[in-house]
Structure formats: C-alpha cells, structure tokens
Amino acid sequence: MKAIVINQFGNADTFYETELPQTQITPDTVAVAINAFSINPMDIAARAGYLQSPFTDNWTFPLVLGWDFSGTITQVGQNVTKYHIGDQVFGTLPSNHAGNAGSYAETAVVDPASISTIPAGMSVDQAAALPIAGGTAYQAIAQNLNVHPNETILIQGGAGGVGLFAVQIAKSRGAKVITTASPAHTALLQQVGADQVIDYHTTAVSNVLVDAVFDTVGDIAGGLTVLKPGGKLVTVGGQPTPEQLALPDKSVSFQFSHSDTAVFDGLITLFTNDQLHIEVQSLPFTAENVVKAHQIIESHHTTGKLVIHITD
Ligand SMILES: NC(=O)c1ccc[n+]([C@@H]2O[C@H](COP(=O)([O-])OP(=O)(O)OC[C@H]3O[C@@H](n4cnc5c(N)ncnc54)[C@H](OP(=O)(O)O)[C@@H]3O)[C@@H](O)[C@H]2O)c1
C-alpha cells in the first residue's frame, strides 16, 4: 500500500511517500480501502514528537500518522456481523495504533466499534472530517455541557475544526451562541447560525453572562469572566489550573475525547436533519499536500477541516 510517512519527528516537510505491507485483519476487525483522511492538531503534535504514552507505545519508523478516515470495507473478520464488504464507513483508529497503521495510507485495519456507515448525501471527504473534531464537539455540547434550549453558550474558536461543529450542535439544541473568530470567518459563522461573532483580536468577550462555555483555544480565564455562577466550562484547548478546577461556584473540566459509534450516530442524525454543514478543504493524496495541510493547521487559522482525498 502507498503511505505518507515520516522517518523521524520534526517539521512538516519531513513527510515522504513510500510502499508498506498492508496490515492484516483479525477475527474482530475489518479492513478498509481509505477514501479520505482528515488532519487534526493532534497529528501536528504527533509529527513534531510531542505526544507521549499511550499514543506512542506501538510506534516504529517509518511511521504512518493519522487517526480520522473514511473508507470502503474490503475484508471482514469472522466475528464481525454488522459490516460487509463494500460498505462505506468513517471513523477513527485506536489512539495507540501501530507505527504502520495510521490513516495516511491506502488501507487500514479498523475496530467496528469505532466506525459508522456514511449516510446518504455525505461525501467521503465530509465523512473523514467528522470523527475527532465532530466527536469532540458532540461530546462537549450534547453530553458534557448538555446544552438546553434558551441557554446562552460562549464557544471560543468557532471557525476551527471543533468550533464550527460545536456552534451548529449548540444551535440544533436551541441555544443562543456567542463565538469568537477572526473577521474573515464572521460570515461563515453567521451562515451556520452563530447569533454573535466577536473579533477576538480587538474585543474581549464582556457585558454578557453565559450559562456554558466551550473553550477550544485555551482561554479558560477569559471564558470564566463571563460564565454565570452555577455555569459549566469545558475546555479541549488548555489545561485548567488547580484554582480553576476548585472554584466553588463554577464547574471547570478538561475533556479528553473518545469518539465511538454512538457519538458518530448523533452527528449523522444532525447531518441527515440538515442541521450540520461540514466545511472541508480537500487536497489530493500526495506527500506535498500532507506537508501543506500540516503547515496550514500550524498557522492556527484554518476554516473547518482539512482533508486529504485518496479516491471516491
Ligand atoms: N481534548 C481533546 O480530546 C481534543 C480533541 C480535539 C481537539 N483538541 C484540541 O482542541 C483545539 C482545537 O482543535 P481544532 O481541530 O478546532 O483546531 P483548528 O481547526 O486548528 O483551530 C483553528 C481555529 O482556531 C481559531 N483560533 C485560534 N486562536 C484563537 C483565539 N485566540 N480565539 C478564537 N479563535 C482562535 C482560528 O480562528 P480564526 O482563524 O477565526 O482566528 C481557527 O479557525 C486544539 O488545541 C486541539 O489540539 C482536543
């Protein structure tokens, strides 16, 4: 199989294309021909050498990075009954996958508990964009913050991979959404339903009290200044301090996301109900484009998700 790999940790331009043997399925897994994969900030940390155990436990060089994918099933383990050859699915690979088993490749071996079937009307690029970013947003808004109608939520970083999903999931639950972004992203955020978009370069969020905060950028202190007593803040962008975690009247927590079929099915329902626009920038499957995608994400100003397309 063709794979885009690194032979050492380093800058984005360390990726190159190579041929590797295909990973073998087990009785409890399925093999997919990968249609597309998306790139997350976690991939940038991985490539730079910043991730630690358990992510790195099974890594060897040349290393195939990547977790998110969409793919077409080519082999089914003997104990798997839910999926069949030819099914088009999307999902995420185990966080501690082996060094030759990431998603920047033409094939992967997948746990059926970490995939769902791509619904009608969703492209393979859109499906590949969903797992980590969509799953993280869904867990935060629908599960951890459990946003209700008529509540007001502040979503810091509304235009990024996680934020753009979070804005829409909060709107689907009837909340009023205030979000922060650069001016170039105001129109897109308004189109997907944001009630108020604040340019964080010039204006601090103030003169408002919100019921919930979802922080995707690491500004926990800023979020807390506008959170009502009794309100909840969930962050995926920074680590709360011991003082923030111990606040008597506000709940602060760091979310480590675990996307699974139940979360994916929640996202599929929103998509099918026309409540989830999936904003992707898709690039063909070359080492140069993986380098480019990593560099764009390192700029911290992406719009939605960056996807590498292999085949329909
Ligand atoms: N804990 C977990 O399990 C978990 C899971 C997924 C992601 N994460 C983390 O969550 C964070 C967000 O992930 P992502 O995929 O959404 O990243 P991303 O797509 O790279 O986010 C880029 C976006 O961040 C916005 N941004 C940057 N600085 C900002 C600021 N100070 N205020 C408001 N917006 C700002 C940019 O908006 P503008 O261009 O409009 O400025 C851009 O659209 C990352 O740190 C990632 O590692 C954690």
The ligand as a Gaussian input file, in Angstrom:
#p B3LYP/6-31G(d) Opt

LIG

0 1
 N       -9.000000      17.186000      24.354000
 C       -9.305000      16.546000      23.241000
 O       -9.678000      15.378000      23.273000
 C       -9.218000      17.292000      21.952000
 C       -9.867000      16.787000      20.817000
 C       -9.818000      17.536000      19.639000
 C       -9.126000      18.748000      19.603000
 N       -8.477000      19.170000      20.728000
 C       -7.754000      20.457000      20.738000
 O       -8.717000      21.473000      20.527000
 C       -8.120000      22.585000      19.888000
 C       -8.955000      22.967000      18.676000
 O       -8.913000      21.930000      17.717000
 P       -9.360000      22.232000      16.222000
 O       -9.282000      20.957000      15.470000
 O      -10.624000      23.000000      16.225000
 O       -8.161000      23.196000      15.771000
 P       -8.071000      24.108000      14.484000
 O       -9.051000      23.689000      13.456000
 O       -6.640000      24.143000      14.075000
 O       -8.473000      25.564000      15.031000
 C       -8.148000      26.648000      14.259000
 C       -9.083000      27.767000      14.610000
 O       -8.734000      28.329000      15.863000
 C       -9.152000      29.685000      15.844000
 N       -8.404000      30.447000      16.830000
 C       -7.060000      30.445000      17.040000
 N       -6.770000      31.237000      18.100000
 C       -7.955000      31.765000      18.551000
 C       -8.337000      32.623000      19.608000
 N       -7.422000      33.150000      20.434000
 N       -9.642000      32.897000      19.773000
 C      -10.573000      32.390000      18.960000
 N      -10.285000      31.569000      17.929000
 C       -8.993000      31.242000      17.716000
 C       -8.898000      30.137000      14.435000
 O       -9.888000      31.105000      14.162000
 P       -9.640000      32.398000      13.262000
 O       -8.913000      31.919000      12.029000
 O      -11.028000      32.847000      13.022000
 O       -8.789000      33.323000      14.083000
 C       -9.051000      28.875000      13.596000
 O      -10.264000      28.844000      12.891000
 C       -6.685000      22.145000      19.542000
 O       -5.831000      22.635000      20.541000
 C       -6.750000      20.632000      19.614000
 O       -5.500000      20.059000      19.927000
 C       -8.510000      18.477000      21.890000

